[in-house]
Amino acid sequence: MMNFLLALYSSLLIKILPLLVVSLLLTFLLVKAKMPKFFYLLIVVEVIAISVLHYSTVVTSISLYMEERVWIILFNMAILVGIYLMIPTLSIILYRVLRKRGY
């Protein structure tokens, strides 16, 4: 079971890495161009996309938990959604750092 989860999370990180790079690059370009409204729009679009993409994951995990009462199901769902939420979180951190440095 542990090897399966390790393979799942590592392949998930490999899938997310290009999305993360694009998001951070867009954040950098929007800060350089002094377009904060588009940055906020980018964050909103990312969060909505993550919510829409993982709605079925969350609903399935909650229904499985209600049937089985096994906490690992909820933990795996939280880790999966948390990995995707890393993208807008790191964009916000980069935005704050670049704004403080005066880019």
C-alpha positions as CSV (number, residue, x, y, z in Angstrom):
1,M,0.0,0.0,0.0
2,M,2.8,2.4,0.9
3,N,4.6,1.8,-2.4
4,F,1.4,2.5,-4.3
5,L,0.8,5.8,-2.5
6,L,4.4,6.8,-3.0
7,A,4.1,6.1,-6.8
8,L,0.8,7.9,-6.9
9,Y,2.0,11.1,-5.2
10,S,5.3,11.2,-7.2
11,S,3.5,10.8,-10.5
12,L,1.0,13.5,-9.3
13,L,3.9,15.9,-8.6
14,I,5.3,15.2,-12.0
15,K,2.0,16.1,-13.5
16,I,1.7,19.2,-11.4
17,L,5.2,20.5,-12.0
18,P,4.5,22.1,-15.5
19,L,1.3,23.7,-14.1
20,L,3.3,25.1,-11.2
21,V,6.0,26.5,-13.5
22,V,3.5,28.2,-15.8
23,S,1.6,29.7,-12.8
24,L,4.8,31.0,-11.3
25,L,5.9,32.4,-14.6
26,L,2.6,34.2,-15.2
27,T,2.8,35.6,-11.6
28,F,6.3,36.9,-12.3
29,L,5.2,38.5,-15.6
30,L,2.1,40.1,-14.1
31,V,4.1,41.6,-11.2
32,K,6.7,42.9,-13.7
33,A,3.9,44.4,-15.8
34,K,2.2,45.9,-12.7
35,M,-1.1,44.2,-13.4
36,P,-2.4,43.1,-9.9
37,K,-6.0,42.7,-11.1
38,F,-5.0,40.0,-13.6
39,F,-3.0,38.3,-10.9
40,Y,-6.1,38.1,-8.7
41,L,-8.0,36.8,-11.7
42,L,-5.3,34.1,-12.3
43,I,-5.7,33.0,-8.6
44,V,-9.5,32.9,-8.8
45,V,-9.4,30.9,-12.1
46,E,-6.8,28.4,-10.6
47,V,-8.9,27.8,-7.4
48,I,-12.1,27.4,-9.4
49,A,-10.5,25.0,-11.8
50,I,-9.1,22.9,-8.9
51,S,-12.5,22.9,-7.2
52,V,-14.2,21.8,-10.4
53,L,-11.6,19.1,-11.2
54,H,-11.6,17.6,-7.8
55,Y,-15.3,17.9,-6.9
56,S,-15.8,14.2,-7.7
57,T,-12.7,13.2,-5.8
58,V,-14.0,15.0,-2.7
59,V,-17.5,13.6,-3.0
60,T,-16.3,10.1,-3.6
61,S,-13.9,10.2,-0.7
62,I,-16.6,11.5,1.7
63,S,-19.1,8.9,0.7
64,L,-16.5,6.1,1.0
65,Y,-15.6,7.5,4.5
66,M,-19.3,7.4,5.5
67,E,-19.5,3.8,4.5
68,E,-16.2,2.5,5.7
69,R,-15.3,4.9,8.6
70,V,-11.6,4.7,7.6
71,W,-9.7,7.9,8.2
72,I,-7.0,7.2,5.6
73,I,-9.6,7.8,2.8
74,L,-10.0,11.4,4.0
75,F,-6.3,11.9,4.6
76,N,-5.6,10.7,1.0
77,M,-8.2,13.1,-0.4
78,A,-6.8,16.0,1.7
79,I,-3.3,15.3,0.4
80,L,-4.5,15.1,-3.2
81,V,-6.4,18.3,-3.1
82,G,-3.6,20.0,-1.0
83,I,-1.0,19.2,-3.7
84,Y,-3.1,20.9,-6.3
85,L,-3.8,23.9,-3.9
86,M,0.0,24.3,-3.7
87,I,-0.1,26.0,-7.1
88,P,-2.1,29.1,-6.1
89,T,-0.5,29.2,-2.7
90,L,3.0,29.4,-4.1
91,S,1.9,32.0,-6.6
92,I,0.6,34.2,-3.8
93,I,3.9,33.7,-1.9
94,L,5.9,34.7,-5.0
95,Y,3.6,37.7,-5.6
96,R,4.2,38.9,-2.0
97,V,7.9,38.4,-2.2
98,L,8.2,40.2,-5.5
99,R,6.0,43.1,-4.4
100,K,8.2,43.6,-1.3
101,R,11.4,43.7,-3.4
102,G,9.9,46.3,-5.7
103,Y,9.7,44.5,-9.0
